[in-house]
Amino acid sequence: MRAVRYHEHGGTDVLTTEELMRPEPAANELLVAVHAAGINPVDTYFREGSYKPATLPWIPGSDVAGVVSAVGDDVTEFKAGDEIYATGLGNDHPGTCAEYATVPVELAASLPDSVSFEQAAAGALVGVTAWQSLIATANLQPAETVLIHGGSGGVGHMAVQIANATGATVVTTASPKYHDDLDAMGADVVLDYARDDLEDAIEEVGKPDVILDHRLDEYLPLDCAVAAKGCRIVAIGNEDQEATFPSVPAARAKTLSVHHVSMFNTPDIGDVLSRLATLMEAGALTPRVHQTYDLAEVGAAHDDVLAESFLGKLVVTP
């Protein structure tokens, strides 16, 4: 099979397309013929070395959608020919930028006929992250107000739709060119993240009960200022290593809580993917694919996922 690997950490020049032996599934694994693999910023962190993969050389990629080619001896949930999607790979298990990938059964879910492989791969990691943040961690309730920073991003555009499905009032920030799209996805209010009066604009809508923050080091002071009493702030990303409360007593007076979420720590990834599949089948959740790439273009995809402004996700189709 063809696969993309890196033998050392570094820039995209360390990625090579190689011919490898097709892997064999372990007892609790699926062998999946890869039809689509999602590209995420975390893939670049493993490649350049700020996150450490299990070993080197390593195949990048967390998300996969495809057809089960074979199953391990202990697998009863799936059979050859089933269409599935999965996430949580590329960390301590080889990734998905290959023609075949082995997938632990607990990381996989059945794919509805109405959902394309590209959509499924685009929605897996970011969908689980959004679900784990808003539902499992923040316990977002109907009639609450949620603020989603960066609604046009991978996690952001899934979070907008999941929050809308709960019956919450959804406020999100994005570049003006994406406002119409986010409105169509279910956002009640879309605000330009660059406006000078962003704090006032958020408070005019209503102080949020839940905040999903993808740049905690930049937005934590704003979050604390606009938050309702008892607000649950969920942090899924940062650019600097530190994020500081502008006033701990003020945060304490509001009984604010900050929760740090990593998709890789989700205890029930397969179950969450099944719930997301139900929403996708019902038309309540549609992952957006911005661009597709061949295996030989994984390096370009790694560059683009960090450098480009776009709505949705980047996907590799081997």
N, C-alpha and C positions, 0 to 999 in steps of 0.2 A: 504494500500500500504506500501511497504518498503521504507524507506528514511533514509539518513544519516543526523544527526543533532549534534550540539554542544550546551550545556546549559551554558557554561562558556568559557571564552577565555583561550587559552593555547596551548600546543603542540598537536600532533596528538592523544594523549591519550584521549582528550576530545571528539573525534568523536565517535558517537555510531550509530549503525544501529537499527532502531526502526520501529514498526508497527504504522502507523498513518491513520486517516481517509483520504480518497481521497478528494482533494480539489474540490470546485465548481468554475467554471469560473465566474468572474464578467461580467458586461454587455459588456465591451470592451476587453474581454480576450478569449483566447483559452485554453481548457484543452488538454494537449498533453501527449500521452503515450510515455514515454522517451525510445528511442532506443539507444541513445548515449549522453554523456555529456562530454564536454571538461574540462580538468584540467589546470588551469593557476596559475602563482605565486600569482596573486591578491587574489585568493581563500584563500591562506595561510595567507595573511595580514589581511583579515577579521577574520579568525579563531583565530589568536594569538592576535588580538586587536589593531594593529596599524591603521587599518581602522575600522570604526564602522558600523556594519550592523544595519538594522532598529530596530531590537529587538532581544531578546534571549528567548527561543532557536531559532536556525537558521539553515536552510538547505543551505549548500554551493553550489557553481557552477554557472558560468555565461552563459555557452553555452548549447544548447540543440538541438537535431535533433530527430524527431519522427513523429508520426501520430496523427492528430487532432482527439480527442475522442468526444469532444463536444465544442460548441461555445456559447459565451454570447449573450444576447438578441440583442445587437446593432451591432454585427459582420456580415458584408456582404462580406468581402474579402475572407473568407475561410469557409469550411464546414467540417463536420465529414468525415474522410477518407483521407483528404488531407495530403500529406507529406510536412513538413515544417522544417525550422531551424531558430534559433533565438539566440540572445545574449543580454547582458546588464542586465541580471538578477543577483541575489545574492548580490545586493547592497541595494536598498530600496524595493526589491521584492524578495520573497523566491526563493532559488536557484534550481538547476537542478539535484542534486545527489539524485534522487528518481525515483520511477517507474512512477510517474505522476507529471507534473508541470503545473501551470497556467502561461500563457504568454500574456502580453499586445500585442494587435494586431500590434501596431506600431513597435514592436521589432522583427517581424517575416517576413519571405519571403518564397515563394514556393521553393521546392527542386526539381531540375531536376532528371529525372529517372536515368540518367547516374552517379549520384553522390551518394555514399553510405552514410548512416547515420553517420558512424564513420568519414568519410572525412569531412562531413558538420560540425559536432561538433568540429572537430579539427581546422577547418578554420574560424569559425565565429568571435570570439573576435579578434583573431590576424589578420584576414583579414580586419575587419573593422578598426582596429588600423593602419594597413599599408596603407589602402586607405585614411583614414582621414589624415594621416601624409603626404603622398606623393602627393596625388591628391587634396584633399580639402584644405589642409593647405599650402603646398609648391608649388602647381600648377606646378608640374613637366611637362616639355614639351619635345616633340620629339627632338632628337639631343642634349639635355642637358646631362651632366654627373652627376650621382648620386652615392654617397658613402653610402653603407649600412653596418654599423658595426654589427657584429654578424649574418652573413647570415644564419647560421645553426639553429638559434633559431626559436621559434614559429612565432613571427612577422617577423623576418629576412627572413625566407624562403618564406613567402608569399610576402614580399616587393620586393624581387628579381624578382619574377615572374610578379608582377603587374608593376614594373618599366620596365621590358623587354617588356611587352605588350604595353607600351606607346611609344616605339621606342627610349628610352633613352639609353645611354651607362652606363652599370651597373657594378660598382666596389664594391666588398664586401670582408669582412674579415671573416676568420673561421680557425679552426684547419685543418691541411693538410688532415686528413682522410675524410673530407667532401668536398674537392675541386671538385672532379669529379661529385658528386651529384649536387652541385651548378652550375657547368658548364652546366650540362644537364638541369637545371631549367632556364637557360637563362642569367646567369652572364657572362659578357664579360671578366672580370678579377677577379680572386679570389686570395687573398693575405693572407698569414699566419699572424694572428693578433699579434703573438709573435715575429716577426722578428725585429731586431734592427734598420733596415733602413726603417721602415714602412712609415714614412713621405716621404722619397725620392721615395719610390716605388709608392705611391699614386700620387705624383706630376708627375712622369714619364708617367703615364697613361693620366693625365690631371686634372687640378684643378677642383674639383666638384662644380657644381652649386647648388646642394641640398645634404645635409647630414642627414641621419637618425641615431640618436645616442641613444643607449639603456643604456649607462653608462656615462651620461653627466659629472659627477664629475671626471671621469677618462680621458675622451677623449676630453673635451672641448678645452684644449690647442692645441692638435693635429688638431682638427677641424679648429680652427682659423688659424693655420699655413698653412694648405693645401687648404683652401677655395678659390674659385674664388671670384672676386669682385661681390657683390650683392648676395652672397650665402645665402640660407635659411637653417638654422640648425633646425631640428625638434627633440625635446627631448621627449622620451617616457619612460625613466627610469633613475634611479640613485641608488647608494648604500649609499653614504654619503649625508647628507642633503644640503651641500653647493657645488657649482661649481663656479669656479672663472676664469674670463678672465685673461690671462697672461698679456695682454696689451689692455686696453680699447681704447686708441687712435689708435692702429693698427686695432682693430676690426671696429672702426668708419671709418677709412680710406678705408676699404674694403666694407663699408656699409653692414656689416653682420647683420642678424636678427636671433633671437632665438625664437622658438615657442614651447611652452609646450603643449603636446597633451595627453588627457585622453579619451579612448574609451567611457567611460560612459557619456561624454559631447557631443558626436556626436548627432546632432539634428535630423537626419533622418536615424536611424539605419536600419530600414526595407528597405528603398530605396537602401542603400549601399549594404546590403545583396543581394538584387535582382541583382545589377550590378555584384557582385562577382559570383553569381549563373550563370549569362550569360557567364562569363569568364570560369568558371568550366565546363559548358556544352560544350563550344567550345574547351576545351582541353588546354586553355592558362593558367590555374591556377589549380594546384593539391595540396591540403593540404596533408602533409605527416603524417601518424599515426605511431608513434614509438612503442607504447605499449598500450594494453588495460587492464582494471582492472574491477573486480566485485565491487558492492556496498560495500561489506565487506572489500575491499582493498583500499578504498579512502584514508585512512591514509598513506598507503604506497605510493600512487600516490602523495600525498602532500609532502612527503619526497623526492621522486624522482624528482619532478618538480624543486626543489631547488638545489638538490645535484648532479644530473646526467648531463653528457654531452651527448646530443643526437641531432639528426636531426629531427625536426618536433615537434609533440605534443603527449601528453598522453590523453587517452580517457577512460571514464568509460562506461561500457555497462551493465545496470541493468538487 
